[in-house]
Amino acid sequence: MKFITQSSIFIISFRLIIGGILVFASFDKIGSPDDFARDIANYHILPFGTENLFAIILPWLELTIGLGLIIGIFVNGAALLSMGLMGIFILAIGSAILRGYNIECGCGLKEGEMVGIGKIAENAVYFAFSWLVFKRGGRWFEILPKSG
Amino acid sequence: MKRIFAQNPLFQVLFFLIVSIVIGFGNNWLRDDSIPLLAEKLTIATTDDLLSDIAGESVLKAIDLEQARKFYFEDVVFVDARDLEYYEEGHIPGAWNSQDFMELSFRLDSHQGKDRSIVTYCDGDDCGSSEDLAYDLQGEGFMKIFVFVGGWSEWKEAGYFIE
Protein backbone atom coordinates (compact mmCIF):
# COMPACT_ATOMS: atom_id res chain seq x y z
CA MET A 1 0.00 0.00 0.00
CA LYS A 2 1.31 3.41 -0.92
CA PHE A 3 0.71 6.31 1.44
CA ILE A 4 0.00 9.77 0.07
CA THR A 5 3.21 11.01 1.74
CA GLN A 6 5.15 8.79 -0.67
CA SER A 7 3.79 10.58 -3.72
CA SER A 8 6.21 12.65 -5.78
CA ILE A 9 4.71 16.00 -4.80
CA PHE A 10 5.08 15.24 -1.07
CA ILE A 11 8.61 13.89 -1.37
CA ILE A 12 9.75 16.90 -3.42
CA SER A 13 8.06 19.25 -0.91
CA PHE A 14 9.79 17.50 2.01
CA ARG A 15 13.13 17.78 0.23
CA LEU A 16 12.61 21.50 -0.38
CA ILE A 17 11.41 22.15 3.19
CA ILE A 18 14.25 20.33 4.97
CA GLY A 19 16.81 21.51 2.43
CA GLY A 20 15.64 25.11 2.73
CA ILE A 21 15.70 25.00 6.52
CA LEU A 22 19.18 23.46 6.63
CA VAL A 23 20.58 26.00 4.16
CA PHE A 24 18.95 28.92 5.98
CA ALA A 25 20.10 27.65 9.39
CA SER A 26 23.69 27.38 8.16
CA PHE A 27 24.05 31.05 7.11
CA ASP A 28 24.10 32.55 10.60
CA LYS A 29 26.46 29.87 11.88
CA ILE A 30 28.86 30.26 8.97
CA GLY A 31 28.78 34.04 9.51
CA SER A 32 29.61 33.84 13.24
CA PRO A 33 31.43 30.61 14.10
CA ASP A 34 32.54 32.05 17.46
CA ASP A 35 28.93 32.69 18.52
CA PHE A 36 27.91 29.24 17.36
CA ALA A 37 30.82 27.65 19.26
CA ARG A 38 29.64 29.36 22.47
CA ASP A 39 26.07 28.18 21.83
CA ILE A 40 27.39 24.61 21.53
CA ALA A 41 29.55 25.01 24.65
CA ASN A 42 26.51 26.12 26.66
CA TYR A 43 25.02 22.64 26.26
CA HIS A 44 27.95 21.14 28.23
CA ILE A 45 27.81 17.92 26.23
CA LEU A 46 31.12 17.94 24.35
CA PRO A 47 34.54 17.80 26.00
CA PHE A 48 35.74 21.38 26.55
CA GLY A 49 37.50 22.81 23.51
CA THR A 50 35.97 20.53 20.88
CA GLU A 51 32.97 22.86 20.35
CA ASN A 52 35.12 24.88 17.95
CA LEU A 53 35.65 21.87 15.67
CA PHE A 54 31.90 21.35 15.49
CA ALA A 55 31.29 25.05 14.92
CA ILE A 56 33.70 24.98 11.98
CA ILE A 57 32.31 21.84 10.28
CA LEU A 58 28.62 21.52 11.22
CA PRO A 59 27.28 24.61 9.39
CA TRP A 60 28.94 23.48 6.16
CA LEU A 61 27.49 20.02 6.61
CA GLU A 62 24.04 21.61 6.97
CA LEU A 63 24.64 23.72 3.87
CA THR A 64 25.90 20.87 1.67
CA ILE A 65 23.22 18.35 2.62
CA GLY A 66 20.58 21.11 2.33
CA LEU A 67 21.76 21.87 -1.19
CA GLY A 68 21.95 18.14 -1.94
CA LEU A 69 18.28 17.73 -0.99
CA ILE A 70 17.15 20.79 -2.94
CA ILE A 71 19.15 20.17 -6.11
CA GLY A 72 18.85 16.39 -5.97
CA ILE A 73 22.42 15.27 -5.45
CA PHE A 74 23.01 12.14 -3.37
CA VAL A 75 19.55 12.46 -1.83
CA ASN A 76 19.81 9.21 0.14
CA GLY A 77 23.01 10.26 1.86
CA ALA A 78 21.67 13.77 2.50
CA ALA A 79 18.45 12.37 3.99
CA LEU A 80 20.42 9.96 6.21
CA LEU A 81 22.67 12.76 7.47
CA SER A 82 19.66 15.00 8.00
CA MET A 83 18.07 12.29 10.16
CA GLY A 84 21.32 11.98 12.09
CA LEU A 85 21.55 15.74 12.67
CA MET A 86 17.92 16.03 13.76
CA GLY A 87 18.40 13.08 16.11
CA ILE A 88 21.46 14.73 17.67
CA PHE A 89 19.61 18.06 18.03
CA ILE A 90 16.68 16.32 19.75
CA LEU A 91 19.02 14.57 22.20
CA ALA A 92 21.01 17.74 22.90
CA ILE A 93 17.92 19.90 23.49
CA GLY A 94 16.29 17.15 25.57
CA SER A 95 19.35 16.79 27.80
CA ALA A 96 19.53 20.57 28.26
CA ILE A 97 15.88 20.67 29.33
CA LEU A 98 16.36 17.73 31.71
CA ARG A 99 19.33 19.46 33.31
CA GLY A 100 17.32 22.65 33.73
CA TYR A 101 19.39 24.76 31.32
CA ASN A 102 17.62 27.81 30.00
CA ILE A 103 19.92 28.44 27.05
CA GLU A 104 19.71 29.61 23.47
CA CYS A 105 19.26 26.63 21.18
CA GLY A 106 21.78 27.87 18.61
CA CYS A 107 19.52 26.50 15.88
CA GLY A 108 20.29 29.35 13.51
CA LEU A 109 16.70 29.93 12.42
CA LYS A 110 15.69 32.79 14.69
CA GLU A 111 17.74 35.07 16.96
CA GLY A 112 17.40 34.27 20.66
CA GLU A 113 15.40 31.03 20.32
CA MET A 114 15.59 29.07 23.57
CA VAL A 115 15.60 25.31 24.10
CA GLY A 116 12.16 23.85 24.79
CA ILE A 117 9.69 21.11 24.00
CA GLY A 118 8.61 23.06 20.90
CA LYS A 119 12.11 22.80 19.43
CA ILE A 120 12.13 19.03 20.07
CA ALA A 121 8.78 18.66 18.29
CA GLU A 122 10.03 20.79 15.39
CA ASN A 123 13.14 18.65 14.97
CA ALA A 124 11.05 15.47 15.27
CA VAL A 125 8.93 16.66 12.32
CA TYR A 126 12.08 17.34 10.25
CA PHE A 127 13.38 13.90 11.27
CA ALA A 128 10.14 12.33 9.98
CA PHE A 129 10.35 14.28 6.70
CA SER A 130 13.96 13.13 6.22
CA TRP A 131 12.97 9.52 6.89
CA LEU A 132 10.14 9.74 4.33
CA VAL A 133 12.59 11.14 1.78
CA PHE A 134 15.04 8.30 2.51
CA LYS A 135 12.29 5.68 2.12
CA ARG A 136 10.78 7.26 -1.03
CA GLY A 137 9.63 4.91 -3.73
CA GLY A 138 10.91 6.76 -6.78
CA ARG A 139 13.36 9.35 -8.02
CA TRP A 140 12.03 12.74 -9.00
CA PHE A 141 14.21 15.66 -10.09
CA GLU A 142 17.41 13.98 -8.93
CA ILE A 143 20.64 14.76 -10.73
CA LEU A 144 23.06 12.34 -9.07
CA PRO A 145 23.44 9.37 -9.11
CA LYS A 146 22.13 9.20 -12.65
CA SER A 147 20.02 6.04 -12.35
CA GLY A 148 18.15 4.33 -9.53
CA MET B 1 31.13 -0.20 -10.80
CA LYS B 2 31.62 3.53 -10.23
CA ARG B 3 27.85 4.04 -10.56
CA ILE B 4 27.05 1.35 -7.95
CA PHE B 5 29.54 2.95 -5.61
CA ALA B 6 27.86 6.36 -5.99
CA GLN B 7 24.46 4.81 -5.29
CA ASN B 8 25.62 3.52 -1.91
CA PRO B 9 24.15 5.82 0.82
CA LEU B 10 27.24 5.33 2.97
CA PHE B 11 29.46 6.59 0.16
CA GLN B 12 27.14 9.59 -0.18
CA VAL B 13 27.32 10.27 3.57
CA LEU B 14 31.10 10.10 3.37
CA PHE B 15 31.06 12.47 0.41
CA PHE B 16 29.08 15.13 2.34
CA LEU B 17 31.26 14.71 5.42
CA ILE B 18 34.53 15.07 3.51
CA VAL B 19 33.29 18.07 1.48
CA SER B 20 32.07 19.80 4.68
CA ILE B 21 35.30 19.14 6.55
CA VAL B 22 37.44 20.43 3.68
CA ILE B 23 35.33 23.58 3.08
CA GLY B 24 34.87 24.19 6.83
CA PHE B 25 38.58 24.10 7.64
CA GLY B 26 39.47 25.97 4.45
CA ASN B 27 36.97 28.71 5.16
CA ASN B 28 38.12 29.02 8.76
CA TRP B 29 41.74 29.22 7.64
CA LEU B 30 41.04 31.94 5.08
CA ARG B 31 38.67 34.19 7.03
CA ASP B 32 39.82 37.20 9.08
CA ASP B 33 37.80 36.22 12.16
CA SER B 34 38.86 32.56 12.20
CA ILE B 35 38.53 30.63 15.45
CA PRO B 36 41.12 28.24 16.94
CA LEU B 37 40.47 24.57 16.17
CA LEU B 38 40.13 23.91 19.89
CA ALA B 39 38.51 26.46 22.19
CA GLU B 40 40.54 27.97 24.99
CA LYS B 41 39.26 28.76 28.45
CA LEU B 42 39.20 32.40 29.55
CA THR B 43 42.36 33.08 31.51
CA ILE B 44 42.13 34.41 35.06
CA ALA B 45 42.82 38.12 35.34
CA THR B 46 46.19 39.12 36.77
CA THR B 47 46.82 41.89 39.29
CA ASP B 48 47.88 44.17 36.43
CA ASP B 49 44.55 43.57 34.68
CA LEU B 50 42.72 44.45 37.87
CA LEU B 51 44.71 47.51 38.85
CA SER B 52 44.82 49.35 35.56
CA ASP B 53 41.64 51.36 35.19
CA ILE B 54 42.13 52.43 31.59
CA ALA B 55 42.84 49.67 29.15
CA GLY B 56 45.33 50.06 26.34
CA GLU B 57 44.05 47.02 24.51
CA SER B 58 40.94 44.90 24.73
CA VAL B 59 40.89 42.65 27.81
CA LEU B 60 38.41 39.82 28.37
CA LYS B 61 39.33 37.71 31.38
CA ALA B 62 37.78 35.58 34.07
CA ILE B 63 37.72 36.62 37.74
CA ASP B 64 37.10 34.65 40.91
CA LEU B 65 34.95 35.51 43.92
CA GLU B 66 37.63 37.50 45.73
CA GLN B 67 38.44 39.56 42.63
CA ALA B 68 34.72 40.13 42.04
CA ARG B 69 34.30 41.34 45.61
CA LYS B 70 37.21 43.74 45.16
CA PHE B 71 35.62 45.14 42.00
CA TYR B 72 32.28 45.43 43.76
CA PHE B 73 33.73 47.69 46.44
CA GLU B 74 35.46 49.76 43.75
CA ASP B 75 32.02 50.52 42.25
CA VAL B 76 32.71 48.70 39.02
CA VAL B 77 29.50 48.08 37.06
CA PHE B 78 28.21 44.51 37.35
CA VAL B 79 25.90 43.24 34.61
CA ASP B 80 23.63 40.29 35.34
CA ALA B 81 23.40 38.16 32.17
CA ARG B 82 20.58 35.92 33.42
CA ASP B 83 16.96 36.16 32.28
CA LEU B 84 14.88 38.93 33.82
CA GLU B 85 12.85 36.56 36.02
CA TYR B 86 16.00 35.31 37.75
CA TYR B 87 17.37 38.83 38.02
CA GLU B 88 14.16 39.96 39.68
CA GLU B 89 14.32 37.06 42.16
CA GLY B 90 17.70 38.30 43.37
CA HIS B 91 20.95 39.77 42.11
CA ILE B 92 24.20 41.37 43.20
CA PRO B 93 23.25 44.82 44.59
CA GLY B 94 23.42 47.49 41.92
CA ALA B 95 23.91 44.99 39.08
CA TRP B 96 22.45 46.01 35.76
CA ASN B 97 20.12 43.80 33.83
CA SER B 98 21.04 42.81 30.27
CA GLN B 99 17.69 42.06 28.61
CA ASP B 100 17.96 44.67 25.88
CA PHE B 101 21.55 44.44 24.67
CA MET B 102 21.57 47.62 22.59
CA GLU B 103 20.06 49.62 25.43
CA LEU B 104 22.59 48.12 27.85
CA SER B 105 25.43 48.99 25.52
CA PHE B 106 24.18 52.56 25.15
CA ARG B 107 23.69 52.97 28.91
CA LEU B 108 27.14 51.61 29.69
CA ASP B 109 28.74 53.88 27.12
CA SER B 110 26.90 56.94 28.47
CA HIS B 111 27.68 56.00 32.06
CA GLN B 112 31.41 55.36 31.84
CA GLY B 113 32.61 55.24 28.24
CA LYS B 114 34.15 52.14 26.75
CA ASP B 115 37.50 51.96 28.55
CA ARG B 116 36.42 51.28 32.10
CA SER B 117 35.95 47.87 33.68
CA ILE B 118 32.71 45.92 33.47
CA VAL B 119 31.93 42.64 35.25
CA THR B 120 29.46 40.17 33.78
CA TYR B 121 28.03 37.21 35.64
CA CYS B 122 25.30 34.61 35.31
CA ASP B 123 24.28 31.71 37.51
CA GLY B 124 27.59 29.98 38.01
CA ASP B 125 30.15 27.67 36.43
CA ASP B 126 27.62 25.91 34.20
CA CYS B 127 26.05 28.92 32.52
CA GLY B 128 27.46 30.57 29.44
CA SER B 129 25.44 33.75 29.13
CA SER B 130 27.96 35.89 31.06
CA GLU B 131 30.70 34.89 28.60
CA ASP B 132 28.37 35.40 25.62
CA LEU B 133 27.50 38.86 26.91
CA ALA B 134 31.18 39.65 27.53
CA TYR B 135 32.06 38.78 23.92
CA ASP B 136 29.10 40.80 22.64
CA LEU B 137 30.24 43.81 24.69
CA GLN B 138 33.76 43.35 23.39
CA GLY B 139 32.29 43.34 19.89
CA GLU B 140 30.66 46.69 20.66
CA GLY B 141 34.06 48.13 21.50
CA PHE B 142 34.13 47.84 25.31
CA MET B 143 37.74 47.36 26.27
CA LYS B 144 37.85 45.81 29.72
CA ILE B 145 35.43 43.05 30.52
CA PHE B 146 35.69 40.54 33.33
CA VAL B 147 33.56 37.43 33.63
CA PHE B 148 32.82 36.49 37.23
CA VAL B 149 32.86 32.73 36.70
CA GLY B 150 31.32 31.67 40.03
CA GLY B 151 28.46 34.07 39.37
CA TRP B 152 25.31 34.47 41.40
CA SER B 153 25.50 31.02 43.09
CA GLU B 154 29.00 31.59 44.47
CA TRP B 155 28.23 35.16 45.51
CA LYS B 156 25.11 34.08 47.39
CA GLU B 157 26.81 31.09 49.01
CA ALA B 158 29.59 33.37 50.24
CA GLY B 159 26.95 35.32 52.16
CA TYR B 160 27.68 38.64 50.47
CA PHE B 161 25.05 41.36 50.07
CA ILE B 162 22.21 40.56 47.72
CA GLU B 163 19.34 42.62 46.44
Interface residues (C-beta under 8 A of the other chain):
Chain A: I30 P33 D34 D35 A37 R38 A41 N42 H44 F48 G49 T50 E51 N52 L53 A55 I56 I57 L58 P59 W60 L61 L63 T64 I65 G68 F74 N76 G77 A78 L80 L81 Y101 N102 I103 F134 L144 P145 K146 S147 G148
Chain B: R3 A6 Q7 P9 L10 F11 Q12 V13 L14 F15 F16 L17 V19 S20 I21 I23 G24 F25 N27 N28 D33 S34 I35 P36 L37 L38 A39 E40 K41 D83 D126 C127 G128 S129 E131 D132 Y135
